[in-house]
Each structure stands twice: as C-alpha cells, then as structure tokens.
Amino acid sequence: MEPITAGFYGIICGALAALAPHLGRVWVRLISGAIVGVAASWALPMVRSSLGMY
C-alpha cells in the first residue's frame, strides 16, 4: 500500500475511532463504519487528483 493511501485511511479510521464510543450501539457503529469506508474509498481519487498526485 502506498504511503498516501495508508495515511488517508489512517486519518479517516482514526477520526471514526475517536467518535465510535459516542455513537452508541454496535449496529450503529458498524453502519457508520461502512458508510465512512465507502465515502473514503470514493473520495481518495478526488483528493489525489486535486493535489496533482494522480
């Protein structure tokens, strides 16, 4: 995995982990994690192209 990709997902997962205890029940955290993962995978190519890295 590239350092840019690993860093991007690290930031996204770190932010989600910081909020996870406040989200409540397990199923809410699971759905939130899935939504954040899909959004992050969709956003990464746009972030890279806007920074001129793609």
MODELLER restraints for C-alpha pairs under 7 A, 6 or more apart:
rsr = mdl.restraints
at = mdl.atoms
rsr.add(forms.Gaussian(group=physical.xy_distance, feature=features.Distance(at['CA:20:A'], at['CA:29:A']), mean=6.24, stdev=0.5))
rsr.add(forms.Gaussian(group=physical.xy_distance, feature=features.Distance(at['CA:23:A'], at['CA:29:A']), mean=6.15, stdev=0.5))
rsr.add(forms.Gaussian(group=physical.xy_distance, feature=features.Distance(at['CA:48:A'], at['CA:54:A']), mean=5.58, stdev=0.5))
